[in-house]
């Protein structure tokens, strides 16, 4: 099954191996259900490489930024709740 994201970006296949069979990632340990959707996280079915389907590059920097922002928001919420 060809991923619909490839049709949207007019790009074909995995950027590392060129395989046409990719799938959108629905859940990850670092982003739950929301993170992969925000970063357009896609996985190649052949080589298992995960990447951003829009930029066709690795999502590593996006994952780090997303995780830091999530930590800052969670810390701020705990700090302000405990301050009362």
C-alpha positions as CSV (number, residue, x, y, z in Angstrom):
1,X,0.0,0.0,0.0
2,X,1.6,3.3,-1.1
3,X,1.4,6.0,1.5
4,X,-0.9,8.9,0.7
5,X,1.7,11.4,2.0
6,X,4.0,10.5,-0.9
7,X,1.2,11.6,-3.3
8,X,0.8,14.8,-1.4
9,X,4.5,15.8,-1.7
10,X,5.0,14.5,-5.2
11,X,8.0,12.5,-3.9
12,X,8.3,8.8,-4.3
13,X,9.7,6.3,-1.9
14,X,12.1,6.3,1.0
15,X,15.0,8.8,0.8
16,X,17.5,6.2,1.9
17,X,16.6,3.1,0.0
18,X,14.0,4.3,-2.6
19,X,11.4,1.8,-1.6
20,X,7.9,2.9,-2.5
21,X,6.2,1.3,0.4
22,X,6.0,3.7,3.4
23,X,3.5,4.2,6.2
24,X,2.6,7.1,8.4
25,X,3.7,6.6,12.0
26,X,0.7,6.8,14.3
27,X,2.4,6.5,17.8
28,X,5.9,7.0,19.2
29,X,7.3,6.9,22.7
30,X,8.6,10.5,22.4
31,X,5.4,12.1,21.0
32,X,2.5,9.9,21.7
33,X,-0.2,10.3,19.1
34,X,0.3,14.1,18.5
35,X,4.1,14.3,17.9
36,X,4.2,12.1,14.7
37,X,1.3,14.0,13.2
38,X,3.0,17.4,13.9
39,X,6.3,16.3,12.4
40,X,4.8,14.2,9.5
41,X,6.7,11.2,10.8
42,X,6.9,8.4,8.1
43,X,8.5,5.0,8.2
44,X,9.9,3.0,5.3
45,X,8.5,-0.6,5.3
46,X,11.8,-2.0,3.9
47,X,14.7,-0.3,5.7
48,X,12.7,1.0,8.7
49,X,14.1,4.5,8.3
50,X,11.9,7.2,9.8
51,X,11.7,10.7,8.3
52,X,9.6,13.7,7.7
53,X,7.5,13.1,4.7
54,X,7.4,16.8,3.7
55,X,11.1,17.6,3.9
56,X,12.2,13.9,3.3
57,X,14.9,14.4,6.0
58,X,15.4,12.9,9.4
59,X,13.1,14.1,12.2
60,X,15.9,14.0,14.9
61,X,16.1,17.8,15.4
62,X,12.4,18.1,15.3
63,X,12.0,15.4,17.9
64,X,14.6,17.1,20.2
65,X,12.8,20.4,19.9
66,X,9.4,18.9,20.5
67,X,10.7,17.0,23.6
68,X,12.3,20.1,25.1
69,X,9.2,22.2,24.5
70,X,7.0,19.5,26.1
71,X,9.3,19.3,29.1
72,X,9.3,23.1,29.5
73,X,5.5,23.2,29.4
74,X,5.1,20.3,31.8
75,X,7.7,21.9,34.2
76,X,5.9,25.3,34.0
77,X,2.6,23.7,34.8
78,X,3.9,21.8,37.8
79,X,5.8,24.9,39.0
80,X,2.7,27.2,38.8
81,X,0.3,24.6,40.3
82,X,2.6,24.0,43.3
83,X,3.2,27.7,43.8
84,X,-0.3,28.3,45.0
